Amino acid sequence: MQNNKDSNEAEAHQVRKLEITDKSKGFMELLQQLTVCHPVSDEEFQNRFEELKSCGDDHVICVIEDAMSSKIIATGSVFIEKKFIRGCGKVGHIEDIVVDSSARGLQLGKKVVCFLVDHARSNGCYKIKWKTS
């Protein structure tokens, strides 16, 4: 049985899909902890957001927003590749997993990966791949 602290922590760290307002919640700054990220204007962010949204379930970015600070503290993405092999099967590619340095050790990366794996499986992927650095 979970205690109240574990339950409150789980509620404070829910995984969800990226929203347009997440740029103002530190999404781009979080990505800078993973790799080089050049500045992106609000217009550029909105255009890329809409482009990815038009891909539907084939390209999903998820985030964890800290309920206390309203800051994005974890993220990851999955791209679903459509193939001719295995009866026109699909493969999920998980990328860009990063957890804010202040939130590491809370198993948030694991929550993000599980969300993305579940998404890929629910969309018929026979295999899910990701690289670790």
N, C-alpha and C positions, 0 to 999 in steps of 0.2 A: 504494500500500500504506500502511495506517495504521501510525503508530509506536505504541509502548507507551503514551505519554502520551495520545494521542487515543483509543486503545482503552480505557484505564482510565477516562478521562473519560466516554466513551459508556456504559460499564458503571455508572458512578456516577450517571448521570442517565437512568434508564429511565422511560418514561411508563407509567402504569397508571391504572386506575379508582380513584376515591375510596373509601376504606375508613373504617369507623366510628371507628377509632383515630386518624384523621388530624386530628381536632380537637385532640388533645393534642400534635400535631407541628407546630402553628403554622398550620394551614389558615386559621382565621378571621383571624389577624393578617396573613397574606399578603393576604387579600381587602381588608383595611383600606388597603393600598397602592394599591388600585384605586378605592375609593369608601368612603362612610360605611357602617360596619358597627357596628350596636349590639350590645351583649353578648348572647350566646346561651348559655343554660344547656346542660348536658350532655343534659338531657331534651329540650329543644327541638331540639338538634342531632340527637339520635337519632330523634326523630319526623320531622323533615324528611328525614333520610337514608333512613328506611324508606319515606316517601312517594315520594321520587324513585326509589328502588330498585324500587318497584312499577310504575313506568313502563317498566321493562325498557330496551330499546335506544332508546326514543323520547326519553329525556333522560339524557345521560351527562355526568358531571363527571370529568375526569381530572386527575392531579397528577404532578409529578416530586418524588420524595423524594431528598434528598441522602444518599447512602450513608454518608458520613463522619459527618454530624451528626444523621441521622434527622429532619431538618427538611424540611417541604414548602416547596419553593423556586419552584414554578411550577404554574399551574392554568389550566383553561379548561373550557368546557362547550359541548355541542351539544344543541339541541332539534330534533326532527324533526316538522315540520308535515305533516299529512296533508291533501291537497287533492282537489277534484273535477276540476280541470283536468288536462290531460295524462294522461288515462286513469287518474284517481285517483292521480296522482303524489305525490311527497314532496319537501319542501324542507328542507334542514338549515340551522339558524340557529346560528352560532358566536358565543358571547358570553363575557364575563368572563375574558379572557386577561390574566394578570398574572404577571410574573416578579419574584422578590424582588430588591430593590435591590442586594444583595450578589452576585447571580448574573447580572446583566445583561451582555450582550455575549458570552454563551456559546451563542447560538442556541437557547436553551431554549424561547422563545416559538414559534419556528418548529417545533420538535419537537412541541409541544403542538398547534399548528394542524394539522400533518400527521397526527397521530394522530386528531384530530377529523374531518378531511376524509375520511380512510380509513374511519372508522366510518360516516360519513354515506353515502359511496359504497357501502359493503358492505351498507347497509340500503336501497339502491334510490333514493337521492335523485338527482333529475335536475339539481338546482341546489343550491349551497351558498353562503350569504350570511354576511358578517360586516362589522361597521362598525369603522372605526378612528377613534380620537378625535382 
